[in-house]
Structure formats: structure tokens, C-alpha cells
């Protein structure tokens, strides 16, 4: 007995008194995912924590999750549903009956109140003086003390197990010897073992009390240390944010007046050329159906054409500094807006709407404005012109292959504005138009029109005074696949340069919005683009690599090769669709070893890569303005003299931009109802004309199956591709000058 007592921790108090918090247990149904739905789980509410297990037996070894109620938000729904939100995560739960639902909600609310009160009491009882830094020696001492107490608890645990088993055996023996002469000695042995067990239990209780006392005494100090570290991190983030804002301001200033920085740039160019005199390498282009490239071999630059810093273009690819046109146009620029109202923080259950849309065309499903951004699809189409200066530079190129590089970079640049833009644009109403007049600033003006509603199709035409014309007829096909939404633009983009006559054609890749049901939304671009010069037959094959968690490649990677009509490679393109694109001239190519799929690799030796395109930084506070770029912020800016069908005048879109989302939803519903009534009227007229023999083939007059005839575009067969597309018939800008909009339908 004495040996046992010496082996136990020193008892100080008879026991430990803790506040008694109610414990609630039972079965609930927890939402897991859209495949399995709600699954039955065993929930235990104790000491302000809600834990759940697959079965009651799991409580002994595995906990599936724990929700602290002190920081949780409880949202009560209907039909026995409620939602717990904690740490940015939401738990959707369902009770088996109304009575069980009420009991759980009451227990959770009471537990949350108790936990919050206990937390506030702990905070208020502490010393208010700040603790700037934890004393290392004190921390080590506390940890050592806690380790000692844990050893004591381990010793007590072993002794309780040992003597508990012995006590059980003695009780069994006592039952067997009931009524015998030897029972007195057995009873005495049992009493001794019970005494040992009681002493051991008391010692363990005291050891637990000591451990808890030490932990509680230092808990406040650790909390203050954590608070101090959080404040330091917050200050550091603010400092980094200020630096980023200054960086953005400098870049904007450089874009507006690059001549002020020309001297600095030339000095940096010289330094970089001297520093990188020896070997230059170009990163590998990953496997494609027709070619594979690996890292180029070392190549020493010589001559003025090769002494070039990455990111600085040769003279024939950059703006002519002696051209005074740009300076004069800078002086004529009007002041455009640089911000819109901040996006309201409205929550909406996405699954409640999307669960009925799996496999369907999203253009046929009415969506609230909560999923939209305050721009129409016509305006998003116009955003392709964000980097129109690439085409201005391409128009001045003497080499058609260098021109191809810039056109390919332009085709990639149109995706850079989508990296954070997971909201969908407004579906334009049939007959809706959008103009963008930037003659004074950038030398171009653009007009687009919604020419079809089912399927949704838009026609777009851009003319630039700086030597190029662009037009496109795009049809959007979108599908909800359960976990993600795929948006597939169908149709070609045409670009023609006035001086050379070079005519380029390419299409768009598939855009995919991931994590529709669970997690943070993110967008990816994947697929291939073939940019074809139909005049010279040169091509550029671009590959947009899909994002993979297990891939070692750079996310959002784009690679490509420029070939002439004989199939000879001249340039390698590489970069990312959200940041930049570079080109490297090929000086030598050779066949390497076979790849993993048996395809022969081509090894390219190249010159130093040159920057073709670099993304502009987003405006300040962009995260609260739908992540709009500087151009996107101006697209919905009110403009005088536009057509009455212009997207700027669309009331639901205007209300959403102002933050009045409820009013915008009502207005959107009104416009869609009106559009459906108008479509039925046109269909009835078309059927009547067909019966009377007056209805002509839509390929001749441009009417769609609903009897709609576009105002500014007409259907033609493209001579290059043989496709039937809508092209600009002319007259819009003349009508604007006269302010004669009599041809425009009333759609708003």
C-alpha cells in the first residue's frame, strides 16, 4: 500500500470542479455531396463543441469533424433543416422529426450562448496590458510542467487499469466463496484492493486538476500572443497592399505617358544586355498532337538583332517614338470613370437553383442577377479589345510571321480579364446592341448586335484607323455538368490588315467554371486555337493546358508554334493566359528522343525570348467591383447619343450596377416576360407568312426561325471558311450622326 501511494502524484485537493455544460446526443442527417445527398450521422454536443461520427461505435476512436459553437452561426430553415456556418464552412443538417428538430436547435442555441459567455468571461478576466512577445524561458517551463503532468496522468491511468482488473478478479472470487470459511480473508483482500483503487482514482483526479490549472493559467497569455501576431500580420498585409497600389499607379502612369520613362527603359536594356551576354535558354513547350519541344540548347547572341532584353520589343514591333499622333490623341482623351459602386454582399443558395439545370442549356434557364455581373454578353465580347495596341503594332509589321506572333498574343490576351470573373454576363435581349467608340483614344470603334436568341448569337464588327478590321459571329453553348459549367463559344473571329491584306481566322477555347456546388468558384480555359493566315497560309497552333492539381506545369499555361505554309517552324510562343506571352525565334531544330507516348520530340534552339504582351494590373478595389479591368469599368458608363437598344440603357443591368438587386430582379423578370410575348408574336407572323407563301428562305434575307431580322447585320456566306455568318451591313454610325433610330425596335 505504501509503495503504491509513493508512486502516485501528490494530491493537493480532493477534486476538480468544472462548470456543468449540457450534453445532447442523437442522429441527424448531414449533407455530404450532390451524389450521396444527406447521410445519417451520430452527433454529440458537449462543452460548446458539436462533434459528429458515422456510428456511435466510432466515438471511441474516430471523430469525423468538430464545430465550435462559440464562433458558429446558426441559420434555421424550414422542414427540419438548419445550417451551421463556422470558419468559412457551412454544415447543412436535417432532423428526423419536428420535435427532434426543435430539441436540437434549442440545445445548439443554448450551447452557443454558454460558449460565448464563457469566452467573454475568459477574455474580460485577463490583464488588459498587451503582451508584445512570449518569453521563451517561461514557455519552455510551462511546456515542461505540462509534460510532467501528462506523465503523472499516464502513471495513474496504468495503475487504475491494473488495480481495477485486480479488484474485478477479487469480486469474482468473493462470489465463488460465498458462505465458505475462507470468505473473511477474501473480503479483507477485496477491501484492500478497493482502497488502492480509490487512492489511485483520487490521485488521477488531482493530476487532472493540476494539468488543467497550469493550462488555464497560461491560456490568457497565449491568447494575447496570438492576438499580437495577428495584428502584426494585418499590418504587414496593409503594407504590402500599399506597395501594390503604388506599383499599379506607376504602371498606369507609364501606360498614359511612356515617353517619360523611355530613357530609364533604354538604360535598363543596356544593362541587361551586358549582364546576359553568354547563354540564353527558352523553356520547353509541352507535348501536342503534332510536336514536342524541350529546353533549347545554349546560343550566344551576336549583332544588334539579338542584344535584346526580355520584355523589350524590336523597333518594328513597338510604338514609333517619333510619331506625334499618340501624343495628340492623349491630349484629346476624355476622362473615363475609374470605379463603380461596390458589389453588395448578397448570399444565395446556388444549389437550390442549379440542381434542376444539370445537362441543360443555361441560356434557356432564368437566373437571378445574383449570378450575374453588371455587363451584357455584348459588352464582354467587346472586352476582347482590351489589348488592341497589339493589333496596332501588328499592322506596322513588315514580316507576316512576326505579325502572326502578335495576332496569336492578341487571341490569348482576351482571356486575361476572365481569371477572377466567375459571374455570368447578362444574356442580351434579341435586337440589343452595344457600341464602343474609342476613335479619339485608341483609333477604333465597335458595334455589336444580338442577332439570335435561340441559340444565343451575337455579331461584332470593329474598324480601326490604325490599319485593321475585326469581325466575329459567336454563338454560345453552355452546359451545367453537375460540378462545373462549360461555356463553349462557337464561330470564328476574322481579322484583316489594310496595308498587307493579310486575313487571319481563329476560334475560341472552352471556358469552365469549377466548384459550382462546394468550394470557391474558379475558372479555367482549355483547348486548342489554330490561328490561320488565309493569305499566306501560315499557321500558329496554340495549346491552352487544362489545370491539374497533380501537374508540375505552370497553371494556365499556353504554348504554341508559328509555321509557314511549308510547315517550317519559325517562332515558339509561351506564357500564361492570365499574365503574359513571349515569343522566341527558332534558329535551329532537330529530332530528339521519343516521348512517353512514342512520339518523336523536336528540340528547338532559339534566341532570347521577347515579350509580346503583358497583362495590365487591375484597378484599385477591383475585388469589390466584380474584378473589372480598367476598360470593363467604362463599358457601362452612360453615353449620349447611343441607340435606344444599347446595353447601357438596359434597366435591370443598370439597377444591378447601382446595387439595387431586388429591383433589378423584378426588372429582369419583366424584360424576359416581354421578350417571350414578342417571340410568340413573331413566330405567329412567320407561320402566317409561310402559309401564304410569302415567307422566304432565311438565308436570303437574314431572318431567323423566329422571324427576326437584325438591324445592323446581315447573313452572308463567308468566302474564306464557307460558313454562314452575320456581317456588318453598315449604317450604324451614320444613323448615330443623324440621330435617326427609327429602325431600332423597342426592347426595353
Protein Blocks (a to p, Z undefined) as FASTA:
>chain_A
ZZmmmmpccdfbfbdcddddddddddddddfbfmlmpaddddddeehiacddfblklmmm
pcfbdcdfklpccdddeehiacddeehiacddddfbfklmmmmmmmmmmmmmmmmmmmmm
mmmmpcfbdcfbacfklmmmmmmmmmmmmmmmmmmmmmmmmmmmmmmmmmmmmmmmgoia
klmmmmmmmmmmmmmmmmmmmmmmmmmmmmmmmmmmmmmmmmmmmmmmmmmmmmmmmmmm
mmmmmmmmmmmmmmmmmmlmmmmmmmmmmmmmmmmmmbccdddddddfkbccdddddddd
edjklmccehiacfklmccfklmklmmmmmmpccddfbdcddddddddfklmmmmmgoia
fklpccdfklpccbdfklmmmmmmmmmmlmmmmmmpmblklmmmmmmmmmmmmmmmmmmm
mbccddddehiacdddfklmnopacddddfbfbdcddddddddfeopacdddddddddde
hjaccdddedddddddfklopacdddddddddehklgocdddddedddddddfknopacd
dddddddfkbcbdehiacdddddfkopafbdcdddfklbccddddfbdcdddddfkopac
ddddddddddfbdcddddehklmnoopafklmmmmgccehiafkbfklpmklmmmmnopa
mlmmmmmmmmmmmmmmmmmmmmmmmmmmmmnopaccfklnopafkopacfkbccdddfkl
opacdddebhjlmmmmnopaklpccfZZ
